[in-house]
């Protein structure tokens, strides 16, 4: 029995040890004897209160029956003993003693005393309280105790029936737990009616006793709703006794009687004391049950946690470890009890861990420490240990609960991160790259020494102000730099800058800065991170190269002009030589046999002259090509017919060295729109080349058509070439080597002209060869020289693609690469080989973006851009310029949307296209969210992705909005007021008009597993609002927008989400 219960009973009680000294006295005993507790503790109670007879003579201990109890172990009961008060007065008392034993050995006794000078009812009340105390001191279940308690109290207070009601403070109701009726009483109707009831606070007789916290009588049963049932059993009065602790009511004892009880002070005091006894008992049982539940909960939780878990007593001795601890350490519970855990600690860390643990125990605060623990195989791993104190109901520490989390990999990762950071800093230092972060809100820049050196700023730890940064920018570049950073902050997230710096000494430096903007939730910029490096030397080198290139181009132009002039000058005398040779040949022919020897010489003169004219024409053609003056005369012609002409021309060449010539020319090659003269020249050059380097072998011409592509192959079994010779093959005025020139002759112009003509016609030429085995030349041309060509066939018509990008580039390989890259991302691609064709196609298909090459013949990219931006129908199409040189300023001034340099970074091109390409708005989004701040953030996020947004706070407003306009996307908070988010979702699914509309469920906290399961079949995605969910929500919005546009971005692969279904 606990101290609170002993203090609540109405009779005196004290305890003495084996020497007769007092170790405890309750309040009733102290009041009865007139002492305070310190005055009796440690005193011999016989000498203090039982020392004399009524006449004042001494009462020796040897004659005291109570002494025999602590000596013999036999209980004693005295009915009328004289006991002495502190003030010297005495009274008669009923005096009882019960022995106390410890492991079978007498350890003292417990003594009760009742003032028998009071009325007999007090004796009865005392006896009842003793009975109740003994009953409640047992360990029986509550279900067994309550009926016996009702019987004892009811019988002791002269009642015939009783009920026990338990109080549920959480639900604010009374529930009947037990009943009792006296032997011979037929009260079945009352019992059944009562046990079926649930009473609210304040209702019926027990409810009133709960509210008032005092004994409430119903002498005429007027306070109870069961009056008729009670009267039918012969019961005419009732009383409700609250079982309470302080003012807190834990239960109600309701008693019924056949007679009206006499509720005097003695009755009320006794009943109240019993109520307090029962209240203390209920509180203890509830605390024990709660402790058991918590203990079981703790153990269950701890066994299922992934950490090593343990529980310790208030003094720190560990009483329990979970199974994972024993599996890890290889120890047994017997080895680990108390402070046995020290055996698995690393000796170098044990003292520190134990010291901090004991300090936490003493202070009653959370303990946190890291240290290595030995595994069963002898290795040590690092753990983070955390222990929290668990208080009881009165706030005292009842136990400690601790966890040990393995952080070995985390520590290794941290060590690797530190090492990586050191390596990065060293690399930045060696490469003379500076790093920095710009806080836009405070206007300060954290910069390392590398950046400070580049900007000629003082070294140190103090942040740089944005004003100091801007002051170092070259005046003409400052505005563009700030605009780019602001754009990155507001929308793009990344930046790539090239600008000039003006040092304090007036020196101009070139620098490149690249980085990204870290954002707040829902897209608000916070600070920029980046690196910067000095490119002054590179810029100077580029300028030197540009100057050298300009000088070389000028020299090349002069050379071309000289060759053109000389070719024209040489043609005039050659024409005369050929003419006179023909004239002399005619005259020699007239002389007959006398002129025969002259004609042979004249033929040699004419042949040499014509060969020289061929050489001069080749040089002139190359000069025209270099000067950009060679024109392509496109006309339709039959391919097979042209090939027969070429084959007839080269037959004599083939026979000259006893070569077999085979032409595989199908008749269904169809019509070709190209320059027949240049194609004929290409084929003649290839066939004559094969005839020149083959003797007694075989030469084959094969032709095939695949879609809009024609392939011409010339194969021979001649001398072949080495890889080094092939590398020089298409260079002008170059043959395989000097010996080849001496052996076979030639200038090396034929293949160079063939390659130039092939590219002018929109095609290409390639060679495969093995020395001594022969060579194969492959000429590939488009069937229409003015149409674009892709890798296999022309791309599908632009109007069939969901989104069009027009590529204008004279380089067929670049057109092919761009077609493949953009097509892979689901874009329709139209290509044009020059500016004029590009302008026509732009007007025909109205693309969403144009990729425009700068360096093109006849009409360069600048001219095309100017015409695009002056055409009212085309001016709004974003144009992305690409070139080998940097001309951003000119591009932006003419209206370009962006400017990229070759070679192209495909990732950057895609990001640029995504940013500038015109796209339709994703649609109308409806946000149903009660929190205004969250609605505002969601509005900003959706609007930033192009959605038209309507936001409402509850279901009623949502219905009204959907009545005016059907949404294309729904974002619903599952805690929305009124009907609730789950009910609203069910309502949305039943609406046929919302079938197919994607729904994203929003939740402020974690959902229970069953709630999440319910949502999975109803919504597209489940998102918990907060900073960590922004990227997840953005990705889902992009997927929905892409699906609504009829495409899915190639770089987005849909992964499993919480829910895949749309509303309906």
Phi, psi and omega in degrees: 000132184279169184298321181300320179294317180298323180289335185278338184290154188268000178250161181285146180208134171215163183235139178235154179271189184294342180265359179089007181272142183286130176247347178195144173215130181280173187297321181298319180293318181296317179294322181296323184266347178081020180250161166264158186303314180299337183283342183252334183296129180085353181271151174285114190290330177295314180293337185272318188233354186229033192274343188219156172280170179303331181277000177096354179285157185289138177255100185292149180299328183295340180263354187281121179299331182292328180297324182295331180297314181284345179265323185256339181086008179264133178294151181227143175225121180245129186278317185227079178257147178269126177239147185252134178275171179297325184281002178096351178277163178229166179210160178269143185215152167274121195234116184234147179225136178236134183289152174245135181236146178231106184057039178085353182259137179296127182239010181133201178205163176252134183239133173245149179215140179230133179290105182279359175286346176281179184289165181297331180297329179295323178297316179299318180296320179296316180299319179297317181295322177296317179300314180297319181299314180295321180297315183283343180283349181285179182247015181294159177296155182300324180297331178275326185287318189297314178299320179293323177297315179299319180296315182296312183290315181299312180294318182295331181257012175066046173244159186251347180210154180201157178223147175246128181247134175260146183263129172252100182291329181292315182267356178055055179209164177247134178238135177286132183247331183205158178220160177208141173226145180292154179301133179090353180268125175264097181233036184299317181299318180294318182296311182297318180296320182290316185291346179267358185271157165226121186255143175274161178301125178094350182262146179061181185294313178297323180296323178292318179298326176296312182296314187278335181070017181229168177290129182240119179269158171223079189292337176242018182058020182289342183268357184246145178276002181250030186301314183296319180294321179292315180298324179297338179263002180086011181264131187239352182215158180211162176213144179244124182248116179286133172267108189223164172235111188066234177262358184271118181271126181252342180192170180228130171261115181250122184240142178241147184224152175280345179232158178285119182288154177268103187271066178277180183298324181297317179296312184297318179296316181294316180295320179296320179296319177297318178301320179292320178301312181294323178299316178298320179297313181298319180297318180295316181295321178294319179296319179296318179296316179297320179296318178297317180298315180295320179299313180295320179296315179301312183295318179297315179297314184295323180292333183261356176286148179286347181274171168279123184238157183203162175229142183231155175288170180304331181275001176099349179290126185279128184253349184203136171237150175280172186297327181298328178298312182291324178296322182286311187276340183071025181256179178243160178302324180296322180289333188261355182300148177068245182250025180293343180300340182297339183291337182257005177276150176291131185300333181287343185242354186296314185300316181295318181295316181294321180297314181291327179294313180295324178296320178292321178299317182291321183276343182071029182247167181298138179253132178220129183203154175241141182192162176271141175241143183280130176279167182295339177271006176095347178281157178250140173232151184275141180228148168259117182257133181225128179229135180237142177283140178251112182275159172269190184296334182265008175089357178280147180291118180268328179192174174241140176242127185230154176228148174237113183256128180290117181242021182300311181294325178297317178295321177295318179296320178297320178296318178295321180296319179296317179296319179296321179296321178296317179297320179297316179297321179294317180297317178298321181293313181295319181280358181056048176252134178257144177243154184200160173223134186246114176274108184293330184288316181271345180073025181242153182236123173272121186227146176273178183295330179298316179292321180297323179293319180297318183271003180057049179246154182299143175285157178147182183264344183293138179297156175266138177280153179296335177293320177295322179295311182296325181296334180274351179285143175298131188310320183287343182258346188301315184295318180294320179298312181295322180294320180295317179296319179294321177297317178298320179295321188276322188225310196283317181093340178228157179215153178216109188240145167229124188207173179253151178242140176248110183286171179298333180273003178089004180282139179261126178238150173259141180219155174240135178232131177224147179174198182212166180254125172276134189247152169285172177303142177062033163089010180270128185293148179237300179205158181254140174246140181192173174232154181221139175222154183280122179242024182301314181297319179296317179298320178296319178296319178297319178296319178296318178296318179298318179295317179295322179295317178298319179295318179295320179294321178296317177296322179294321177296319179296320179298315182297320179296319179297315181297319180297315180296314181295322179299317178295320181293323182286333182295325185297306179293328179296322178298320179294318180299314181295319180297313179293325178296320179294319181296314179296327179295320179295318180293321179293328179295325180291336181283350178075226184292333180294330182265007184296318182290332179289323182296324178298318179292321180296324178296323178294319179298313182295319179297317179296321180296316180293324176297318177296322179296322178298317178298316180296320179296322177296314178300320180295321178297316177298320179298318179296318181297314180297323181278356181072024183254356177285125183255151176257120180261099184272131176207153178283144177202159177277127184294315184298321180295316179297322181292322178297323178296315181297317181297320178295325182292324188266001183299319180295321179297320181295319184286338184302325180244028175057040178266144173270130183245127180233126180244119177257091186239100177297153181277346185262032179286342172077198184265144176235135176253100183200195178262104184295329181295314182289325176296317179300318180295319179300312182293319179299317180298317181293317181290320179292325176298315179298319179294325182294319187259014178233136179224120180067028182242206183230136178235131185234135172245120176237143182226137175218151178242129178231103183065236180258030180230136177244133181240125178247124179240129176244113182244140178225167178248035186278213189285341180069185183215154172277163176303321179297320179294324179294326180297331183263003196299315187262012176283145184288141179060029182229134171247184185304311174198179185295322181296326178296318180297316181294323186280319187248346182078186179104165183253344185084013180269336189300308182291327177297317177294321179299314179297318180296316179296318180301315181292324177297328181274007177085019182237203183206165177225142181220162182224144170231132186205151172228135182299128179082355183246346180110181185222154175229120177256131181242118179253121181244125183225149173285147178294336177235110185294344180259004181252153179288156180231133177254188185297318182245303179221174178295151179294161179297158181307138185304327186289347179274346183279146179292337182209129189249139170233129180262126178253121178245108183203136181280346182273113183297326179294320179293321178298319180294316179299314181295322179298315179295313184297311183289323178297327178298332179269012175083016181263145169282139184234128170245141183234148177226138184277349179206175185295318182297313178297324179297319178297317179297315182293323179299321179289329182285317190252348181048067184294162177279344176199157179233130172257118191237123175283145181277310188272097177225149179289162178064296182232104185283174185298326180298318180294319178297315180301317180299317180292322178299318185280346176264356178267116185301329182282340185247351190298331184275358179282124179294133181244125179252116182275142175228139183197166175280342183247158180267113177223049184299317183301312179297319181299312181293325181292331179272357175105013178293145177282328180199169185218122179239146180256148176278149358291147189282133169276107188297324178297319180290323178298316180298314180298321179295316179297315180301325182287323189256340186293135179290127181228146177291151178300140182302327180141198186258120181251136177246122180255122179248099188210127184283335183275122185296319182296318179294321177301316181297317180294318178295322177301313180298320181295312181294316179298323178296336178265008174094003182281147168272123195244135168235132182240136180227154184269344186206178185293322181299313179293328179295315179299318180298317180295316181291337175292330178275325184205134178286127179283157174261349180205137179239130171244115190237126172281127184289350176257024182300138184293180183070258186281341184090150185297321182294317179295321179297320179297319178299320179297319180295321181294330181282348183276112181299331182292345181254010180297130179090353180281123179292141181238131173248122180271133180250138177222142181277335180226181182289142178269147172293153182305319181292326177293319179296321179297320178297323184284331189305322183275359185247340188229164179282320185207148174246121184234127173272120185296143181148174186300320187290347185262357185298311182298320179298315181293319179300315181299318180294321178298320179295320179297317181296316180298318180296318179295323178293331179278359178085017180212163174234125180304138184295334182270006178244109176257120186292127176256166180297137178238180183295328181213140184248345188274152173264171178299129182090000000 
